């Protein structure tokens, strides 16, 4: 779920996933897996994403607002 919310944010703000992947030092493939919720995003990495995008982690909270096992989905 978090990846989908991030993907929506990127789309709405005209930000390319390639750019975000480069800023985070990961492959575009890995970024794609995260944005389609095929790879989990742990809380620490979510904070890195938020730092790069200049937003609060609250922007991408799921409906329950809970992290399961240190991961947000």
Residue frames as a rotation matrix with the C-alpha (Angstrom) as fourth column:
UNK 1
0.565 0.825 0.000 0.00
0.825 -0.565 0.000 0.00
0.000 0.000 -1.000 0.00
UNK 2
0.402 -0.472 -0.785 2.77
0.203 -0.790 0.578 2.47
-0.893 -0.391 -0.222 0.88
UNK 3
-0.643 -0.702 0.306 4.45
0.413 0.020 0.911 1.94
-0.645 0.712 0.277 -2.49
UNK 4
-0.173 0.686 0.707 1.21
0.962 -0.035 0.270 2.67
0.210 0.727 -0.654 -4.29
UNK 5
0.764 0.430 -0.481 0.75
0.566 -0.805 0.179 5.88
-0.310 -0.409 -0.858 -2.30
UNK 6
-0.055 -0.869 -0.491 4.31
0.113 -0.494 0.862 6.95
-0.992 -0.008 0.126 -3.14
UNK 7
-0.664 -0.153 0.732 3.71
0.699 0.221 0.680 6.13
-0.266 0.963 -0.040 -6.82
UNK 8
0.362 0.884 0.298 0.55
0.919 -0.391 0.044 8.25
0.156 0.258 -0.954 -6.81
UNK 9
0.625 -0.211 -0.752 2.44
0.276 -0.841 0.465 11.13
-0.731 -0.498 -0.467 -5.17
UNK 10
-0.484 -0.874 0.038 5.18
0.290 -0.119 0.949 10.94
-0.825 0.471 0.311 -7.81
UNK 11
-0.411 0.420 0.809 2.64
0.908 0.117 0.401 10.94
0.074 0.900 -0.430 -10.64
UNK 12
0.621 0.777 -0.103 0.68
0.784 -0.614 0.093 13.86
0.009 -0.139 -0.990 -9.19
UNK 13
0.664 -0.439 -0.605 3.86
0.000 -0.810 0.587 15.90
-0.748 -0.390 -0.538 -8.77
UNK 14
0.934 -0.230 -0.272 5.51
-0.305 -0.122 -0.944 15.05
0.184 0.965 -0.185 -12.09
UNK 15
0.111 -0.915 0.388 8.41
-0.915 0.058 0.399 13.20
-0.388 -0.400 -0.831 -10.47
UNK 16
0.385 -0.059 -0.921 9.97
-0.631 0.711 -0.310 10.28
0.673 0.701 0.237 -12.34
UNK 17
0.982 -0.021 0.190 10.67
-0.126 0.678 0.725 7.06
-0.144 -0.735 0.662 -10.46
UNK 18
0.508 -0.856 0.096 14.08
0.674 0.326 -0.663 6.97
0.536 0.401 0.742 -12.18
UNK 19
0.034 -0.466 0.884 14.99
-0.248 -0.861 -0.444 10.28
0.968 -0.205 -0.144 -10.55
UNK 20
0.640 0.270 0.719 13.88
-0.746 -0.003 0.666 9.04
0.182 -0.963 0.199 -7.13
UNK 21
0.944 -0.325 -0.056 15.83
0.330 0.939 0.100 5.80
0.020 -0.113 0.993 -7.56
UNK 22
0.212 -0.909 0.360 18.96
0.481 -0.224 -0.848 7.78
0.851 0.353 0.390 -8.47
UNK 23
0.132 -0.105 0.986 18.56
-0.610 -0.792 -0.003 10.04
0.781 -0.601 -0.169 -5.44
UNK 24
0.748 0.257 0.612 18.19
-0.655 0.436 0.617 6.99
-0.108 -0.862 0.495 -3.18
UNK 25
-0.278 -0.957 -0.079 21.09
-0.951 0.263 0.165 5.09
-0.137 0.121 -0.983 -4.75
UNK 26
-0.210 0.272 0.939 19.01
-0.071 0.954 -0.293 2.10
-0.975 -0.128 -0.181 -5.83
UNK 27
-0.946 -0.120 0.301 18.21
0.266 0.239 0.934 0.57
-0.184 0.964 -0.195 -9.20
UNK 28
-0.596 0.775 -0.211 15.16
-0.798 -0.542 0.262 1.65
0.089 0.324 0.942 -11.13
UNK 29
-0.299 0.451 -0.841 14.04
-0.106 0.860 0.499 -1.99
0.948 0.238 -0.209 -11.06
UNK 30
-0.696 -0.002 -0.718 14.15
0.680 0.321 -0.660 -2.05
0.232 -0.947 -0.222 -7.24
UNK 31
-0.897 0.385 -0.215 12.26
-0.270 -0.865 -0.423 1.26
-0.349 -0.322 0.880 -7.14
UNK 32
-0.439 0.751 -0.493 9.61
-0.701 0.057 0.711 -0.16
0.562 0.658 0.501 -9.46
UNK 33
-0.404 0.248 -0.881 9.17
0.395 0.916 0.077 -3.21
0.825 -0.316 -0.467 -7.23
UNK 34
-0.848 0.060 -0.527 8.68
0.491 -0.289 -0.822 -0.96
-0.202 -0.955 0.215 -4.22
UNK 35
-0.800 0.523 -0.293 6.20
-0.541 -0.841 -0.022 1.31
-0.258 0.141 0.956 -5.99
UNK 36
-0.202 0.742 -0.639 4.08
-0.635 0.398 0.663 -1.64
0.746 0.540 0.390 -7.11
UNK 37
0.278 0.266 0.923 4.17
-0.953 0.196 0.230 -3.16
-0.120 -0.944 0.307 -3.61
UNK 38
0.824 -0.094 -0.559 6.11
-0.117 0.937 -0.330 -6.19
0.555 0.337 0.761 -4.85
UNK 39
-0.267 -0.871 -0.413 8.95
0.588 0.192 -0.785 -5.30
0.763 -0.453 0.461 -2.47
UNK 40
0.607 0.513 -0.608 8.45
0.784 -0.259 0.564 -4.10
0.131 -0.819 -0.559 1.07
UNK 41
0.039 -0.527 0.849 9.58
0.039 -0.848 -0.529 -0.67
0.998 0.054 -0.013 2.20
UNK 42
-0.059 -0.072 -0.996 10.92
0.957 0.280 -0.077 -0.63
0.284 -0.957 0.053 5.73
UNK 43
0.788 0.483 -0.380 10.34
0.596 -0.754 0.277 2.37
-0.153 -0.445 -0.882 7.96
UNK 44
0.079 -0.851 -0.519 13.95
0.313 -0.474 0.823 3.56
-0.947 -0.227 0.229 7.73
UNK 45
-0.726 -0.342 0.596 13.86
0.645 -0.039 0.763 3.54
-0.238 0.939 0.249 3.93
UNK 46
0.284 0.897 0.339 10.51
0.920 -0.355 0.168 5.32
0.271 0.264 -0.926 3.95
UNK 47
0.644 -0.105 -0.758 12.13
0.388 -0.809 0.441 8.13
-0.660 -0.578 -0.481 5.93
UNK 48
-0.510 -0.860 -0.014 14.88
0.353 -0.224 0.908 8.37
-0.785 0.458 0.418 3.27
UNK 49
-0.409 0.461 0.788 12.23
0.887 -0.001 0.461 8.61
0.213 0.887 -0.409 0.55
UNK 50
0.654 0.725 -0.216 10.45
0.756 -0.620 0.208 11.34
0.017 -0.299 -0.954 2.50
UNK 51
0.181 -0.686 -0.705 13.70
0.326 -0.634 0.701 13.26
-0.928 -0.357 0.109 2.99
UNK 52
-0.756 -0.489 0.434 14.40
0.530 -0.070 0.845 13.20
-0.383 0.869 0.312 -0.75
UNK 53
-0.264 0.760 0.594 10.84
0.817 -0.151 0.556 14.27
0.512 0.632 -0.582 -1.58
UNK 54
-0.918 -0.162 0.362 10.70
-0.024 -0.889 -0.458 16.87
0.396 -0.429 0.812 1.19
UNK 55
0.063 0.989 0.131 7.52
-0.513 -0.080 0.854 15.48
0.856 -0.121 0.503 2.77
UNK 56
-0.232 -0.011 0.973 6.46
-0.951 0.212 -0.224 13.99
-0.203 -0.977 -0.060 6.09
UNK 57
-0.988 -0.119 -0.103 6.17
-0.134 0.979 0.155 10.23
0.082 0.167 -0.982 6.46
UNK 58
-0.435 0.899 0.048 2.52
0.006 0.056 -0.998 10.88
-0.900 -0.434 -0.030 7.35
UNK 59
-0.190 0.314 -0.930 1.99
-0.909 -0.414 0.046 11.55
-0.371 0.854 0.364 3.64
UNK 60
-0.302 -0.066 -0.951 2.40
-0.705 0.687 0.176 7.84
0.642 0.723 -0.254 2.90
UNK 61
-0.754 0.084 0.652 0.79
-0.519 0.532 -0.669 6.15
-0.403 -0.842 -0.358 5.91
UNK 62
-0.799 0.544 -0.257 -1.54
0.204 0.648 0.734 3.29
0.566 0.534 -0.629 5.18
UNK 63
0.068 0.954 0.293 -5.11
-0.131 -0.283 0.950 3.29
0.989 -0.103 0.106 6.44
UNK 64
0.730 0.204 -0.653 -4.17
0.538 0.418 0.732 1.78
0.422 -0.885 0.196 9.80
UNK 65
0.665 -0.551 0.504 -1.02
-0.563 -0.813 -0.147 3.86
0.491 -0.186 -0.851 10.15
UNK 66
0.707 -0.373 0.601 0.79
-0.385 0.509 0.770 0.80
-0.593 -0.775 0.216 11.45
UNK 67
-0.010 -0.767 -0.641 4.07
-0.937 0.231 -0.261 -0.76
0.348 0.598 -0.722 10.47
UNK 68
0.925 0.340 0.168 3.96
-0.375 0.886 0.272 -4.53
-0.057 -0.314 0.948 10.50
UNK 69
0.700 -0.698 0.149 7.25
0.627 0.701 0.339 -6.10
-0.341 -0.144 0.929 11.54
UNK 70
-0.124 -0.773 -0.622 9.07
0.250 -0.631 0.734 -2.88
-0.960 -0.064 0.271 10.76
UNK 71
-0.900 -0.150 0.408 7.62
0.421 -0.062 0.905 -2.76
-0.111 0.987 0.119 7.27
UNK 72
-0.311 0.821 -0.480 4.87
-0.395 -0.570 -0.720 -0.66
-0.865 -0.034 0.501 5.78
UNK 73
-0.908 0.024 0.419 2.65
0.369 0.520 0.771 -2.22
-0.200 0.854 -0.480 3.18
